[in-house]
Amino acid sequence: MEKKFRLANRSVSTPADPPSINLRCPECHRLGSFDTLKNTHDIVVQSQGDFQGNLYVGYRVCPNTSCNLLMFVAFQQVRQPALEAKVLVSYPAERIDFDASNIPQPIVDALEEAITCHSCAAYTASAIMIRKSLEELCREKNAQGKRLVDQIKDIGSKIILPNDLINGIDNLRLLGNDAAHVELKYYDKIDKEEVEVGIEFTKEILKAVYQYSLLVSRLEGLKKKAPPTT
Ligand SMILES: [Zn+2]
């Protein structure tokens, strides 16, 4: 049953039917429709002009029965076009998905840290860790070139990646102009969008360098199992 009360001059209610929220679980990394705990309600703070729309806060549980992670969420209900929950904050925070199969550990550690920083809205720190993961990749592959950008292009010339993707790295400011060293001023204007593009770009390169070969060897394994053709 819905209850209404006032808190610090705001009208607050607890609607009886909390909405499901689509989230990627930070623990098991699966996408799911998260529901609230049984017999609990969200708290809804009515908008009073300093933010658009009512603010909902509550708990949600990962629907994966082998996980069942409990998350705290703050969200708004937006029409796009159906009514959907737009998550503003969650704890633990949602993370960008990353498959680390067959990738050397120093690169995985750096990119995981970049993703953690992104999930906490620490975009400058995330940009620096994206750069570190690419530096680790170039070191591991003994890439040639003075600047990091040149080293990545060197790797790009030896693997199968669309040319447009490799040429596009000149637009990534987080790689900076590092003829001598990284200048931190390049990180001043790096925002969420650039960090997300940087993470996706790094994932694509890592996939091409380390994971296509894994898939090829699995396909080769299937060939050995297949009955001989006559
Ligand atoms: Zn989960």
Residues whose N, C-alpha, C, O or C-beta is under 5 A from the ligand:
A	BS01	ZN	C25 E27 C28 C62 N64 C67 N68 L69
